């Protein structure tokens, strides 16, 4: 199998298919609560008003150079109207290489639907044994001990790493984002969970490594020497400026350097040195306190509010079983989560690391781009309404190989460097951004931006704050508040970041934001142009990777192609697949962008889509597959002859449970709906060729 080379929302009123129960378990029902970001950062309209005519012209010139071919042509008209309508131009007769499959139509089937001529098979499901001695899954006989040797629940990110010297053997590394007990345990009582149910949940989250082998029937799991489970109590080493500070010390860890576990792991990335990065996202929802508990000091209350922590019972009630999840007993414990995690899957005995130099926020994931001189740049998004986009530029250079000296250098790369947050601007007149999503007169949404430095980290946790009035340690632990003060741009839920290995352009999935333009919240701007944004957009950045300047444009403004507020990079919208709520991103070897969705606000299950980025097909969007009822499409891996996706939370619906299932996928019959990894391939040739 030829792997692609490494370049080394939600509302519940009919707008989205994401169910309330999913929000309760996945993000602590954040969408029904006040937006944590209360900063008064300036808006694009304020920036435009303060720009001189000369600076507007200069910014316009730079922005035009950054947009794609279709947008450049549109911007070269009279200045009043585009030279050609970007939504009605004739589409090329043939899709580009890598996208020559018959698009899957929107549907609500309780199966994985793939193009004609392709095959599929489940690789592994929740509860399947991955360690020697682990029992076969039995929904009625679960134990914490069994789950520690089994594939975890609600797989999200996935990486497929070739094992050197074995052409058909790989490591499948996955995140297990969250648990949903009513879809795990028969007869579950949310007010009275049992100790055994708690033990199973602790073991069902985190990460997993499992060997898989390629067969004519797809990928099959193997009980191999690399197999491993990382859970909510596996020891981790905290590195960088936060390590050893009073913000992260606890009675169980007075040194503040050894953290128990990881959870809320969403997306991730693969490093050029062979490790896997994982983003700790909605960690706040695992912490709680009994009602009426005494509150923290005012400054601590501000910090807790900014991260969504609350002195109330949590949804899962973990605080009733383990005091480290009780905010009144261990106020510092949440400060030990919200980091980018690095796992070396090639050493089952290694201790995973949490990198505080990349900041503490609700990381969707982290992805690496390596410049020509070996500088490593890590991009990450803070997945919350009105939160920010970040990058980290390492001061170390990557060293090739996995020899001990090279790995020692590379494993410290994400501990030393500078952390930045993004501020965007545009010369588009404010009166042309009215919240409707209507294209401005220049024919596209585009502009410039600046990376604002927040924190410079050095060897041994040494660090310098680059934000006045905030210490380096505070920037590392309370990064959101430092970014607020720096004046970062509020975005519509920045999720996955991916750099194109061919062009170096960086793409960001902005999933949605139903609060955009609401009373008291940030108004629309050129990068987030719609009020009540239910379908999201995809941002394209042309970055000076090691510098502080960039240009940007919107590749896609997602939603119904027949609606006036959508934009598919100038491609004929009558010839695209409808896409809504972009989440995870990936690239194929032909340079096409692949997008998985979460919470499709249109009348269809979530899916996986391919998007052309260059030439006359730029903006062409084709749906490759859909996932079953209630499920989310996660963690796509795109190789030349195989596609894998994580099917997360199948059958998750407000009116259902394991006792009253909406879905029986993947087993069918009387089987239990189980999150799973699925492989898709084409028996007679490469994917999309």
C-alpha positions as CSV (number, residue, x, y, z in Angstrom):
1,X,0.0,0.0,0.0
2,X,1.4,3.4,-1.0
3,X,0.8,5.8,1.9
4,X,0.6,9.6,1.2
5,X,4.0,11.1,2.0
6,X,4.0,13.3,5.1
7,X,5.0,16.9,4.5
8,X,7.7,16.5,6.5
9,X,-22.7,23.9,17.1
10,X,-24.4,23.1,17.4
11,X,-28.1,23.8,18.0
12,X,-30.9,21.4,18.8
13,X,-33.8,23.1,17.0
14,X,-33.6,21.3,13.7
15,X,-30.5,23.1,12.4
16,X,-28.1,20.3,12.9
17,X,-28.3,16.5,13.1
18,X,-26.1,16.5,16.1
19,X,-28.2,15.3,19.0
20,X,-28.5,17.0,22.4
21,X,-27.3,13.7,24.0
22,X,-24.1,13.9,21.9
23,X,-23.4,17.4,23.1
24,X,-24.0,16.4,26.8
25,X,-21.4,13.7,26.7
26,X,-19.0,15.1,24.1
27,X,-18.6,18.7,25.1
28,X,-20.6,19.1,28.4
29,X,-23.5,20.7,26.5
30,X,-21.3,23.7,25.7
31,X,-23.6,24.9,23.0
32,X,-26.4,25.5,25.4
33,X,-24.3,27.6,27.8
34,X,-22.8,31.1,27.5
35,X,-19.9,31.5,25.2
36,X,-16.7,31.4,27.3
37,X,-14.9,34.1,25.3
38,X,-16.1,37.4,26.7
39,X,-13.2,39.4,25.4
40,X,-13.8,42.6,23.5
41,X,-11.4,42.1,20.6
42,X,-11.8,44.5,17.7
43,X,-13.8,43.3,14.7
44,X,-12.9,43.3,11.0
45,X,-15.2,46.3,10.6
46,X,-13.2,48.3,13.2
47,X,-10.0,47.3,11.4
48,X,-11.2,48.4,8.0
49,X,-12.4,51.7,9.4
50,X,-9.0,52.4,10.9
51,X,-7.0,51.6,7.8
52,X,-5.8,54.4,5.5
53,X,-6.6,54.3,1.8
54,X,-3.0,53.5,1.1
55,X,-3.0,50.5,3.5
56,X,-6.3,49.3,2.1
57,X,-4.8,49.3,-1.4
58,X,-1.6,47.5,-0.2
59,X,-3.7,44.8,1.6
60,X,-5.9,44.4,-1.5
61,X,-2.9,43.7,-3.7
62,X,-1.5,41.1,-1.3
63,X,-4.9,39.4,-1.0
64,X,-5.4,39.0,-4.7
65,X,-2.1,37.2,-5.0
66,X,-3.3,34.7,-2.4
67,X,-6.6,33.5,-3.8
68,X,-7.1,30.6,-6.2
69,X,-7.4,30.9,-9.9
70,X,-11.2,31.2,-10.0
71,X,-11.2,33.9,-7.4
72,X,-8.3,35.8,-9.1
73,X,-10.3,36.0,-12.3
74,X,-13.3,37.2,-10.4
75,X,-11.4,39.9,-8.7
76,X,-10.1,41.3,-12.0
77,X,-13.3,42.8,-13.1
78,X,-14.5,46.4,-13.0
79,X,-14.5,46.5,-9.2
80,X,-18.3,46.7,-9.0
81,X,-19.2,43.2,-10.1
82,X,-17.1,40.0,-10.7
83,X,-15.9,39.6,-14.2
84,X,-17.7,36.2,-14.3
85,X,-20.1,34.8,-11.8
86,X,-18.1,32.5,-9.6
87,X,-21.1,30.3,-8.9
88,X,-22.3,29.7,-12.5
89,X,-19.1,29.2,-14.5
90,X,-19.0,26.1,-16.6
91,X,-17.7,23.0,-14.8
92,X,-15.0,20.9,-16.4
93,X,-16.3,17.7,-18.0
94,X,-14.1,15.4,-15.9
95,X,-13.1,15.3,-12.3
96,X,-9.4,15.5,-11.5
97,X,-7.2,12.4,-10.7
98,X,-8.1,11.1,-7.3
99,X,-11.7,12.1,-7.6
100,X,-12.9,9.9,-10.5
101,X,-15.5,8.1,-8.4
102,X,-19.3,8.4,-8.7
103,X,-20.4,10.7,-5.9
104,X,-22.5,9.2,-3.2
105,X,-25.9,10.9,-2.9
106,X,-27.1,12.4,0.4
107,X,-29.0,9.7,2.3
108,X,-30.2,8.6,5.8
109,X,-29.2,4.9,5.5
110,X,-28.1,2.9,8.6
111,X,-25.0,1.6,6.8
112,X,-21.8,3.0,5.4
113,X,-22.6,4.0,1.8
114,X,-19.7,3.9,-0.7
115,X,-19.4,4.5,-4.5
116,X,-20.3,1.8,-6.9
117,X,-17.3,-0.4,-7.7
118,X,-15.7,-0.1,-4.2
119,X,-15.6,-2.5,-1.3
120,X,-15.7,-2.0,2.5
121,X,-15.1,-3.8,5.7
122,X,-15.0,-3.0,9.4
123,X,-11.5,-3.1,10.7
124,X,-12.1,-3.0,14.4
125,X,-15.0,-2.0,16.8
126,X,-15.4,-0.9,20.4
127,X,-14.7,-3.8,22.7
128,X,-12.6,-5.9,20.3
129,X,-9.6,-7.4,22.2
130,X,-6.3,-5.8,21.2
131,X,-4.1,-7.1,24.1
132,X,-3.3,-10.7,24.9
133,X,-5.8,-12.2,27.4
134,X,-8.5,-9.6,26.8
135,X,-11.9,-11.2,26.5
136,X,-14.3,-11.0,23.6
137,X,-16.7,-8.1,23.8
138,X,-19.9,-8.8,25.7
139,X,-22.3,-5.9,26.2
140,X,-23.7,-7.6,29.3
141,X,-20.4,-8.5,31.0
142,X,-18.2,-5.4,30.8
143,X,-15.5,-4.7,33.4
144,X,-12.8,-2.1,33.7
145,X,-10.1,-4.7,33.6
146,X,-11.5,-6.1,30.3
147,X,-11.8,-2.7,28.7
148,X,-8.2,-1.9,29.4
149,X,-7.3,-4.7,26.9
150,X,-10.0,-3.8,24.4
151,X,-10.5,-1.2,21.7
152,X,-11.9,2.0,23.2
153,X,-15.1,3.8,22.7
154,X,-15.9,6.6,20.2
155,X,-12.8,6.5,18.1
156,X,-12.0,9.9,16.5
157,X,-8.6,10.5,15.1
158,X,-6.7,7.7,13.3
159,X,-3.2,7.3,11.9
160,X,-2.0,4.3,9.8
161,X,1.7,3.9,10.1
162,X,3.6,1.4,7.9
163,X,5.8,-1.0,9.9
164,X,9.3,-1.0,8.4
165,X,10.1,-4.1,6.5
166,X,6.6,-5.4,6.4
167,X,4.7,-4.2,3.3
168,X,1.2,-5.3,4.5
169,X,1.5,-4.6,8.2
170,X,0.7,-1.2,9.9
171,X,0.1,0.4,13.2
172,X,-3.4,1.8,13.6
173,X,-3.2,4.6,16.2
174,X,-6.5,6.0,17.4
175,X,-8.0,8.5,19.9
176,X,-11.1,7.5,21.9
177,X,-12.7,10.9,22.5
178,X,-15.6,10.4,24.9
179,X,-18.0,8.0,26.5
180,X,-21.8,7.9,26.3
181,X,-22.9,5.6,29.0
182,X,-26.6,5.2,27.9
183,X,-25.2,3.7,24.7
184,X,-22.7,1.5,26.5
185,X,-24.5,0.0,29.5
186,X,-27.9,-1.8,29.5
187,X,-30.2,-0.3,32.1
188,X,-27.9,2.7,32.7
189,X,-29.2,5.1,35.3
190,X,-27.5,8.6,34.7
191,X,-28.2,9.6,38.3
192,X,-26.7,6.5,39.8
193,X,-23.8,5.1,37.8
194,X,-22.1,2.2,39.3
195,X,-18.4,1.9,40.3
196,X,-17.9,-0.8,37.6
197,X,-19.4,1.5,35.0
198,X,-17.0,4.3,36.1
199,X,-14.1,1.9,35.8
200,X,-15.1,0.9,32.3
201,X,-15.4,4.6,31.3
202,X,-12.0,5.4,32.6
203,X,-10.6,2.6,30.5
204,X,-12.6,3.3,27.4
205,X,-11.2,6.8,26.7
206,X,-7.7,7.9,25.7
207,X,-5.7,6.3,22.9
208,X,-4.9,2.9,21.4
209,X,-2.2,1.3,19.2
210,X,-3.1,-1.9,17.4
211,X,-1.2,-3.7,14.6
212,X,-3.3,-4.4,11.5
213,X,-2.5,-6.5,8.4
214,X,-3.7,-6.0,4.9
215,X,-5.7,-8.9,3.4
216,X,-8.0,-9.2,0.4
217,X,-10.9,-8.6,2.8
218,X,-9.4,-5.4,4.1
219,X,-7.4,-4.6,7.3
220,X,-7.5,-7.1,10.1
221,X,-6.3,-6.5,13.7
222,X,-3.4,-8.5,15.1
223,X,-2.4,-9.1,18.7
224,X,1.1,-7.7,18.1
225,X,4.0,-6.4,20.1
226,X,3.2,-2.8,19.6
227,X,-0.4,-3.0,20.8
228,X,-1.2,-0.7,23.7
229,X,-4.0,1.1,25.5
230,X,-3.6,4.6,26.9
231,X,-6.4,5.4,29.4
232,X,-7.6,8.2,31.7
233,X,-5.1,7.1,34.3
234,X,-2.0,6.2,32.3
235,X,1.0,8.2,33.5
236,X,2.1,11.2,31.3
237,X,5.0,13.5,31.6
238,X,4.1,17.3,31.5
239,X,6.8,19.3,29.7
240,X,7.4,23.0,28.9
241,X,6.7,26.1,30.9
242,X,3.7,24.8,32.8
243,X,5.6,21.8,34.3
244,X,6.5,22.1,37.9
245,X,4.5,25.3,38.5
246,X,2.0,25.9,41.2
247,X,-0.8,25.9,38.7
248,X,-0.4,22.2,38.0
249,X,0.7,20.7,41.4
250,X,-1.6,18.5,43.2
251,X,-1.5,16.4,46.4
252,X,-1.0,13.3,44.2
253,X,1.7,15.0,42.2
254,X,3.4,17.6,44.3
255,X,6.1,18.1,41.7
256,X,3.6,19.0,39.0
257,X,5.2,16.9,36.3
258,X,3.4,13.6,36.2
259,X,-0.2,13.6,35.1
260,X,-2.6,10.7,35.3
261,X,-4.2,10.0,31.9
262,X,-5.6,11.8,28.9
263,X,-9.2,12.1,27.8
264,X,-11.4,14.2,25.5
265,X,-8.9,13.4,22.7
266,X,-10.3,14.6,19.5
267,X,-8.2,15.0,16.3
268,X,-4.4,14.6,15.9
269,X,-1.5,14.4,13.6
270,X,1.5,12.3,12.6
271,X,5.0,13.8,13.0
272,X,7.9,13.3,10.5
273,X,9.8,11.4,13.3
274,X,7.0,8.8,13.6
275,X,5.1,9.8,16.7
276,X,1.4,10.7,17.0
277,X,0.0,13.9,18.3
278,X,-3.4,14.1,20.0
279,X,-5.4,17.1,21.0
280,X,-7.1,17.2,24.5
281,X,-10.3,19.1,23.7
282,X,-13.5,19.2,25.9
283,X,-11.7,18.2,29.1
284,X,-13.8,20.6,31.1
285,X,-16.8,18.4,31.1
286,X,-15.2,15.6,33.1
287,X,-14.9,17.8,36.2
288,X,-17.6,18.9,38.6
289,X,-18.7,19.5,42.2
290,X,-21.7,19.0,44.4
291,X,-24.3,21.7,44.1
292,X,-23.8,24.4,46.7
293,X,-20.0,23.9,46.9
294,X,-18.0,26.9,47.9
295,X,-16.6,28.8,44.9
296,X,-13.0,29.6,44.2
297,X,-11.3,33.0,44.5
298,X,-12.5,35.6,41.9
299,X,-9.4,35.2,39.7
300,X,-9.7,31.4,39.7
301,X,-13.4,31.8,38.8
302,X,-12.5,33.9,35.8
303,X,-10.1,31.2,34.7
304,X,-12.6,28.4,35.2
305,X,-15.3,30.3,33.3
306,X,-12.9,30.9,30.3
307,X,-12.4,27.2,30.0
308,X,-16.1,26.2,30.6
309,X,-15.5,24.7,34.1
310,X,-18.4,25.0,36.5
311,X,-19.1,24.2,40.1
312,X,-22.0,21.8,39.4
313,X,-22.4,18.1,39.0
314,X,-20.8,16.8,35.8
315,X,-22.8,14.7,33.3
316,X,-20.7,11.6,34.0
317,X,-20.4,12.1,37.8
318,X,-16.8,11.0,37.8
319,X,-16.2,13.3,40.8
320,X,-18.4,11.0,42.9
321,X,-15.9,8.2,42.4
322,X,-12.5,9.9,42.2
323,X,-11.7,13.2,44.1
324,X,-9.3,14.3,41.4
325,X,-12.4,15.2,39.3
326,X,-13.9,17.3,42.1
327,X,-13.1,21.0,41.5
328,X,-13.5,21.8,45.2
329,X,-11.0,19.2,46.2
330,X,-8.5,19.4,43.4
331,X,-8.8,22.8,41.7
332,X,-5.6,22.4,39.8
333,X,-6.4,19.0,38.2
334,X,-8.2,20.6,35.2
335,X,-5.0,22.7,34.6
336,X,-3.3,19.4,33.8
337,X,-5.5,18.8,30.7
338,X,-6.0,20.7,27.5
339,X,-2.6,20.1,26.0
340,X,-1.2,18.5,22.8
341,X,-0.2,15.0,23.7
342,X,2.6,13.1,21.9
343,X,2.8,9.3,21.9
344,X,5.6,7.2,20.5
345,X,3.7,4.1,19.2
346,X,7.0,2.3,18.3
347,X,7.9,1.9,22.0
348,X,5.1,0.3,24.1
349,X,7.0,1.1,27.3
350,X,7.5,4.8,26.5
351,X,5.8,7.5,28.7
352,X,3.6,9.8,26.6
353,X,4.2,13.6,26.9
354,X,2.0,16.6,27.3
355,X,3.5,19.7,25.6
356,X,2.6,22.9,27.5
357,X,4.7,25.1,25.1
358,X,1.9,24.7,22.6
359,X,-0.6,26.2,25.1
360,X,-3.6,24.9,27.0
361,X,-6.9,25.2,25.2
362,X,-9.5,22.9,23.7
363,X,-7.1,21.6,21.0
364,X,-9.0,19.9,18.2
365,X,-5.6,18.4,17.2
366,X,-2.2,19.4,16.0
367,X,-0.5,19.0,12.6
368,X,3.1,19.5,11.5
369,X,4.6,21.3,8.5
370,X,8.4,21.2,7.9
371,X,10.1,24.0,6.0
372,X,13.0,23.5,3.6
373,X,15.5,24.2,6.4
374,X,14.0,21.6,8.8
375,X,12.1,24.0,10.9
376,X,9.0,22.4,12.4
377,X,5.7,24.4,12.5
378,X,2.7,23.0,14.4
379,X,-0.8,24.3,13.7
380,X,-3.7,23.9,16.1
381,X,-7.2,25.2,16.5
382,X,-9.2,25.9,19.7
383,X,-12.6,24.2,19.0
384,X,-15.0,26.6,20.7
385,X,-17.3,29.2,19.3
386,X,-15.4,32.5,19.0
387,X,-12.0,31.0,19.8
388,X,-8.7,31.1,18.0
389,X,-6.2,29.7,15.6
390,X,-2.6,29.0,16.8
391,X,0.8,28.0,15.4
392,X,4.0,27.0,17.1
393,X,7.4,27.5,15.4
394,X,10.1,25.3,16.9
395,X,13.6,26.6,17.5
396,X,14.9,23.1,16.9
397,X,15.4,21.5,13.5
398,X,14.1,18.1,12.8
399,X,16.7,15.3,12.5
400,X,16.0,12.3,10.2
401,X,15.8,8.7,11.4
402,X,14.8,7.0,14.6
403,X,18.2,6.5,16.1
404,X,18.3,7.4,19.8
405,X,20.1,10.8,19.3
406,X,17.6,11.8,16.5
407,X,14.6,10.8,18.6
408,X,15.9,12.6,21.7
409,X,16.2,15.8,19.6
410,X,12.8,15.4,17.8
411,X,10.9,14.5,21.0
412,X,11.9,17.9,22.4
413,X,11.0,19.9,19.2
414,X,7.5,20.8,20.5
415,X,9.0,22.1,23.8
416,X,11.2,24.8,22.4
417,X,10.0,27.6,20.2
418,X,7.4,30.4,19.9
419,X,3.6,30.1,20.2
420,X,1.5,32.5,18.1
421,X,-2.2,33.3,17.8
422,X,-3.9,34.5,14.6
423,X,-5.3,38.0,13.9
424,X,-7.1,38.3,10.5
425,X,-8.0,41.4,8.6
426,X,-9.6,42.3,5.2
427,X,-10.0,45.3,3.0
428,X,-13.6,44.3,2.1
429,X,-15.9,47.2,3.0
430,X,-17.8,46.5,6.2
431,X,-21.1,47.2,4.5
432,X,-20.5,44.2,2.2
433,X,-20.3,41.8,5.1
434,X,-23.9,41.9,6.3
435,X,-24.2,38.4,7.8
436,X,-26.0,37.0,4.8
437,X,-22.9,35.3,3.3
438,X,-23.4,37.2,0.0
439,X,-20.1,37.5,-1.9
440,X,-18.5,40.9,-1.8
441,X,-17.9,42.8,-5.0
442,X,-14.4,41.5,-5.4
443,X,-15.9,38.0,-5.9
444,X,-14.4,36.2,-2.9
445,X,-13.8,36.4,0.8
446,X,-10.1,37.2,1.3
447,X,-7.6,39.2,3.3
448,X,-4.4,39.2,5.2
449,X,-3.3,38.3,8.7
450,X,-0.7,38.4,11.4
451,X,0.6,35.8,13.8
452,X,0.8,37.5,17.2
453,X,3.6,36.0,19.5
454,X,2.4,34.9,22.9
455,X,5.1,32.7,24.4
456,X,8.8,31.8,23.7
457,X,9.9,28.5,25.3
458,X,13.4,27.2,25.7
459,X,15.2,24.2,27.1
460,X,14.2,22.8,30.5
461,X,10.9,24.7,30.7
462,X,12.5,28.1,30.5
463,X,10.1,30.6,28.9
464,X,9.5,34.2,28.2
465,X,6.0,35.8,28.0
466,X,5.4,38.0,25.0
467,X,2.1,39.3,26.4
468,X,2.4,42.3,28.8
469,X,1.2,41.7,32.3
470,X,1.0,37.9,32.0
471,X,3.8,35.6,33.1
472,X,5.2,32.9,30.9
473,X,3.7,30.2,33.1
474,X,0.3,31.8,33.0
475,X,0.4,32.0,29.2
476,X,1.2,28.3,29.0
477,X,-1.7,27.3,31.4
478,X,-4.2,30.0,30.6
479,X,-3.5,30.5,27.0
480,X,-7.0,31.6,26.1
481,X,-6.7,34.6,28.4
482,X,-3.3,35.6,26.9
483,X,-4.7,35.3,23.4
484,X,-7.7,37.5,24.5
485,X,-5.4,40.2,25.6
486,X,-3.3,39.9,22.5
487,X,-6.4,40.7,20.4
488,X,-6.8,37.5,18.4
489,X,-9.6,37.1,15.9
490,X,-12.7,35.2,17.0
491,X,-13.4,32.3,14.7
492,X,-16.3,29.9,14.0
493,X,-15.0,26.9,15.8
494,X,-11.6,26.2,14.3
495,X,-11.1,22.5,14.2
496,X,-8.6,20.5,12.1
497,X,-5.6,22.2,10.5
498,X,-3.8,20.6,7.7
499,X,-0.9,21.8,5.5
500,X,-0.9,20.7,1.9
501,X,2.3,18.7,1.4
502,X,2.5,19.9,-2.3
503,X,1.9,23.6,-2.0
504,X,2.5,24.4,1.7
505,X,-0.9,26.1,1.9
506,X,-2.7,25.6,5.2
507,X,-6.4,24.6,5.5
508,X,-8.6,25.1,8.5
509,X,-12.1,23.5,9.1
510,X,-14.4,26.0,10.7
511,X,-17.3,23.8,11.7
512,X,-20.1,26.2,12.5
513,X,-21.2,28.9,15.0
514,X,-24.9,29.4,15.7
515,X,-24.0,32.4,17.9
516,X,-22.3,34.5,15.2
517,X,-24.1,37.8,15.0
518,X,-26.2,37.1,18.0
519,X,-26.9,39.9,20.5
520,X,-23.8,40.7,22.5
521,X,-21.6,38.4,20.4
522,X,-19.1,39.1,17.6
523,X,-20.7,40.2,14.3
524,X,-19.9,38.6,11.0
525,X,-16.6,39.4,9.3
526,X,-14.9,38.5,6.1
527,X,-13.6,35.1,7.3
528,X,-16.8,34.3,9.2
529,X,-19.3,36.0,6.9
530,X,-22.6,34.5,8.1
531,X,-24.8,35.1,11.1
532,X,-26.2,32.0,12.7
533,X,-23.6,30.0,10.9
534,X,-25.0,26.4,10.9
535,X,-22.9,24.8,8.1
536,X,-19.3,26.3,8.5
537,X,-16.6,27.1,6.1
538,X,-13.0,26.0,5.1
539,X,-10.3,28.6,5.3
540,X,-7.2,28.5,3.0
541,X,-4.0,30.2,4.4
542,X,-0.9,31.1,2.4
543,X,1.5,31.3,5.3
544,X,5.0,32.6,5.8
545,X,5.5,29.5,7.9
546,X,8.3,30.7,10.1
547,X,7.3,34.3,9.9
548,X,4.3,36.3,11.2
549,X,2.5,37.3,8.0
550,X,-0.1,35.4,5.9
551,X,-2.8,35.9,3.4
552,X,-6.1,34.0,3.4
553,X,-9.3,33.3,1.6
554,X,-12.3,31.1,2.0
555,X,-12.1,28.0,-0.1
556,X,-15.7,26.8,0.8
557,X,-18.6,28.5,2.5
558,X,-20.5,25.3,3.2
559,X,-24.2,24.4,3.0
560,X,-26.9,23.9,0.4
561,X,-25.4,24.6,-3.0
562,X,-28.7,26.0,-4.2
563,X,-28.6,28.7,-1.4
564,X,-27.2,32.1,-2.1
565,X,-25.0,32.1,1.0
566,X,-22.7,29.2,-0.1
567,X,-19.5,29.3,-2.2
568,X,-17.5,26.5,-3.6
569,X,-14.3,28.4,-4.7
570,X,-16.1,29.6,-7.9
571,X,-17.0,26.1,-9.1
572,X,-20.4,25.5,-10.6
573,X,-22.6,24.8,-7.6
574,X,-25.0,22.7,-9.6
575,X,-22.3,20.1,-9.9
576,X,-21.1,19.7,-6.3
577,X,-22.1,17.5,-3.4
578,X,-23.7,19.4,-0.6
579,X,-21.3,19.6,2.4
580,X,-22.1,20.9,5.9
581,X,-20.1,21.2,9.1
582,X,-16.5,20.4,8.0
583,X,-14.4,18.8,10.8
584,X,-11.4,16.7,9.9
585,X,-9.1,17.2,6.9
586,X,-6.6,15.1,5.0
587,X,-4.8,15.1,1.6
588,X,-4.4,12.4,-1.1
589,X,-1.2,12.0,-3.1
590,X,-2.8,13.9,-6.0
591,X,-3.2,17.2,-4.0
592,X,-7.0,16.9,-3.3
593,X,-8.3,17.9,0.1
594,X,-10.6,15.4,1.9
595,X,-13.1,16.6,4.5
596,X,-15.1,14.6,7.0
597,X,-18.2,16.2,8.6
598,X,-19.7,16.4,12.0
599,X,-23.4,17.4,12.5
600,X,-24.5,17.8,8.9
601,X,-27.2,20.6,9.0
602,X,-28.6,19.4,5.7
603,X,-30.9,16.4,5.1
604,X,-28.3,13.6,5.2
605,X,-26.0,11.6,7.3
606,X,-22.4,12.8,7.8
607,X,-19.9,11.9,5.2
608,X,-16.4,12.1,3.7
609,X,-15.8,14.5,0.7
610,X,-13.0,15.2,-1.7
611,X,-12.3,18.7,-2.9
612,X,-10.2,19.8,-5.8
613,X,-7.8,22.7,-5.0
614,X,-6.1,23.6,-8.2
615,X,-6.9,24.4,-11.8
616,X,-10.3,24.6,-13.5
617,X,-11.8,22.1,-11.0
618,X,-10.9,24.2,-8.0
619,X,-13.9,23.9,-5.6
620,X,-15.3,20.7,-7.1
621,X,-16.7,18.8,-4.1
622,X,-17.7,15.1,-4.3
623,X,-19.1,12.9,-1.5
624,X,-17.1,9.6,-1.2
625,X,-19.1,8.0,1.6
626,X,-21.7,8.5,4.3
627,X,-21.8,6.9,7.7
628,X,-24.8,5.3,9.5
629,X,-27.6,6.9,11.4
630,X,-26.6,9.1,14.3
631,X,-22.8,8.8,13.5
632,X,-20.1,11.3,12.8
633,X,-17.3,10.8,10.2
634,X,-13.9,11.2,11.9
635,X,-10.2,10.7,11.3
636,X,-9.9,10.0,7.6
637,X,-6.8,8.4,6.3
638,X,-6.3,8.6,2.5
639,X,-3.8,6.4,0.7
640,X,-3.5,5.6,-2.9
641,X,-5.4,2.3,-2.6
642,X,-7.2,2.5,0.7
643,X,-9.4,4.9,2.7
644,X,-10.2,4.5,6.4
645,X,-12.6,6.5,8.5
646,X,-13.6,6.3,12.1
647,X,-17.4,6.0,12.5
648,X,-18.1,7.7,15.8
649,X,-21.3,7.4,18.0
650,X,-23.5,5.4,15.6
651,X,-27.1,5.4,16.7
652,X,-26.6,8.2,19.2
653,X,-30.0,10.0,19.4
654,X,-31.9,11.8,22.1
655,X,-34.7,9.3,22.2
656,X,-32.6,6.1,22.1
657,X,-30.2,4.1,24.2
658,X,-28.5,0.7,24.1
659,X,-31.8,-0.7,25.4
660,X,-33.8,1.1,22.7
661,X,-31.4,1.3,19.8
662,X,-31.7,3.5,16.7
663,X,-28.9,1.7,14.9
664,X,-27.6,-1.9,14.9
665,X,-24.6,-1.1,12.8
666,X,-22.1,-2.7,12.3
667,X,-23.4,-6.1,13.4
668,X,-27.0,-5.8,12.2
669,X,-29.6,-8.2,13.5
670,X,-29.8,-7.9,17.3
671,X,-26.3,-6.5,17.5
672,X,-25.2,-3.4,19.5
673,X,-24.3,-0.2,17.7
674,X,-20.5,0.1,18.2
675,X,-18.1,2.9,17.1
676,X,-15.7,1.3,14.6
677,X,-13.0,1.9,12.0
678,X,-14.0,1.1,8.4
679,X,-11.7,0.5,5.4
680,X,-12.8,1.2,1.8
681,X,-10.9,0.1,-1.3
682,X,-11.2,-0.5,-5.0
683,X,-10.4,-4.0,-6.0
684,X,-9.4,-3.1,-9.6
685,X,-7.3,0.0,-9.1
686,X,-6.3,3.0,-6.9
687,X,-8.7,5.2,-5.0
688,X,-10.3,7.8,-7.2
689,X,-8.3,7.0,-10.3
